[in-house]
Amino acid sequence: MVLGKAGMRLEAQKFVVYLLIPITASVAFNEPTVQKWAADYFQFMKYPSNPRTNLREEYEALKKQRDEEVEWERHMAERREAGREEYRKQLKLIQLGATTRGGGGGESDDSTESSRTMGWFDWLRGRTRGGSI
């Protein structure tokens, strides 16, 4: 133990922590809703099934449920892949359109030149569409 005033402060702080943690936990976890949530979430009370239940039927029901989940996951994976493919097609069309427009495909030089000189904040610098003021 450290001697002097600093040692006494350290011991007092440790004592407060030793008391504060269990008291806080007791207050926080003594709520019935928190206890019910914890019991449901962590499944504290899991009893064995009734001995009179037909295990084969229970197994078949669980297997059917699992097969449905696997089928649903497969279906969703196919939908995601189809969506990705559609997105790729759209990107290719956009890139194709950008390359045809950028290569001088039918537009006049004045409109492309004015769009090049006009930026987002060119109005702050005093530029207009026709050029500088």
C-alpha positions as CSV (number, residue, x, y, z in Angstrom):
1,M,0.0,0.0,0.0
2,V,1.2,3.5,-0.9
3,L,1.7,5.7,2.2
4,G,0.4,9.2,2.6
5,K,-2.5,11.1,1.2
6,A,-2.1,9.7,-2.3
7,G,-2.4,6.2,-1.0
8,M,-5.5,7.0,0.9
9,R,-7.1,8.4,-2.2
10,L,-6.2,5.4,-4.2
11,E,-7.7,3.0,-1.6
12,A,-10.9,5.2,-1.4
13,Q,-11.2,5.1,-5.2
14,K,-10.8,1.3,-5.3
15,F,-13.3,0.9,-2.5
16,V,-15.9,3.0,-4.4
17,V,-15.3,0.9,-7.6
18,Y,-15.7,-2.3,-5.6
19,L,-19.0,-1.1,-4.2
20,L,-20.3,0.7,-7.3
21,I,-20.0,-2.2,-9.8
22,P,-22.2,-4.7,-7.9
23,I,-24.7,-2.1,-6.9
24,T,-25.1,-0.8,-10.4
25,A,-25.4,-4.3,-11.8
26,S,-28.1,-5.1,-9.2
27,V,-30.1,-2.1,-10.1
28,A,-29.7,-2.5,-13.8
29,F,-30.5,-6.2,-14.0
30,N,-33.2,-6.4,-11.4
31,E,-35.8,-5.1,-13.9
32,P,-38.3,-7.8,-14.8
33,T,-38.2,-6.8,-18.5
34,V,-34.4,-7.1,-18.6
35,Q,-34.6,-10.5,-16.8
36,K,-37.2,-11.8,-19.3
37,W,-35.1,-10.5,-22.3
38,A,-32.0,-12.2,-20.9
39,A,-33.8,-15.5,-20.3
40,D,-35.2,-15.5,-23.8
41,Y,-32.1,-14.3,-25.5
42,F,-29.6,-16.6,-23.8
43,Q,-32.2,-19.5,-23.4
44,F,-31.4,-20.2,-19.8
45,M,-34.3,-22.6,-19.3
46,K,-34.3,-25.1,-22.1
47,Y,-36.2,-28.2,-21.2
48,P,-36.0,-31.5,-23.0
49,S,-38.9,-32.3,-25.3
50,N,-41.9,-34.3,-24.2
51,P,-41.1,-38.0,-24.2
52,R,-44.4,-38.6,-25.9
53,T,-43.6,-36.5,-29.0
54,N,-42.8,-38.2,-32.2
55,L,-39.2,-37.4,-32.9
56,R,-39.4,-38.4,-36.5
57,E,-42.2,-35.8,-37.1
58,E,-40.3,-33.2,-35.3
59,Y,-37.2,-34.0,-37.3
60,E,-39.1,-33.8,-40.6
61,A,-40.7,-30.5,-39.6
62,L,-37.3,-29.0,-38.8
63,K,-35.8,-30.4,-42.0
64,K,-38.6,-29.0,-44.0
65,Q,-38.1,-25.6,-42.4
66,R,-34.4,-25.7,-43.0
67,D,-35.0,-26.7,-46.7
68,E,-37.3,-23.7,-47.1
69,E,-34.7,-21.4,-45.6
70,V,-32.0,-22.8,-48.0
71,E,-34.3,-22.4,-51.0
72,W,-35.2,-18.8,-50.0
73,E,-31.5,-18.0,-49.6
74,R,-30.8,-19.5,-53.1
75,H,-33.6,-17.5,-54.6
76,M,-32.4,-14.3,-53.0
77,A,-28.8,-15.0,-54.3
78,E,-30.2,-15.4,-57.8
79,R,-32.2,-12.2,-57.5
80,R,-29.1,-10.3,-56.3
81,E,-27.0,-11.7,-59.2
82,A,-29.7,-10.7,-61.7
83,G,-29.8,-7.2,-60.1
84,R,-26.0,-7.0,-60.4
85,E,-26.1,-8.0,-64.0
86,E,-28.8,-5.4,-64.7
87,Y,-26.6,-2.8,-63.0
88,R,-23.6,-3.8,-65.1
89,K,-25.7,-3.4,-68.3
90,Q,-26.8,0.0,-67.2
91,L,-23.2,1.1,-66.5
92,K,-22.1,-0.2,-69.9
93,L,-24.9,1.8,-71.6
94,I,-23.9,4.9,-69.6
95,Q,-20.2,4.5,-70.5
96,L,-21.1,3.9,-74.2
97,G,-23.2,7.0,-74.2
98,A,-20.5,9.0,-72.6
99,T,-17.9,7.9,-75.1
100,T,-20.1,8.6,-78.1
101,R,-21.0,12.1,-76.8
102,G,-17.4,12.8,-75.8
103,G,-16.1,11.9,-79.2
104,G,-17.9,14.7,-81.0
105,G,-20.9,12.6,-81.9
106,G,-23.3,15.2,-83.4
107,E,-23.0,18.0,-80.9
108,S,-21.7,21.4,-81.9
109,D,-18.4,22.6,-80.5
110,D,-20.0,25.7,-78.9
111,S,-22.2,23.6,-76.5
112,T,-19.4,21.3,-75.5
113,E,-17.0,24.2,-75.1
114,S,-19.4,26.2,-72.9
115,S,-20.1,23.1,-70.8
116,R,-16.4,22.6,-70.3
117,T,-15.8,26.2,-69.2
118,M,-18.9,26.4,-66.9
119,G,-18.2,24.9,-63.5
120,W,-20.1,24.6,-60.3
121,F,-18.7,27.8,-58.8
122,D,-17.8,29.8,-61.9
123,W,-20.6,32.3,-61.0
124,L,-18.5,33.3,-58.0
125,R,-15.6,34.2,-60.3
126,G,-17.9,36.3,-62.6
127,R,-18.0,34.0,-65.6
128,T,-21.1,33.6,-67.7
129,R,-22.0,31.0,-70.2
130,G,-20.7,33.2,-73.1
131,G,-17.3,33.6,-71.5
132,S,-15.8,36.0,-68.9
133,I,-17.2,39.4,-68.0
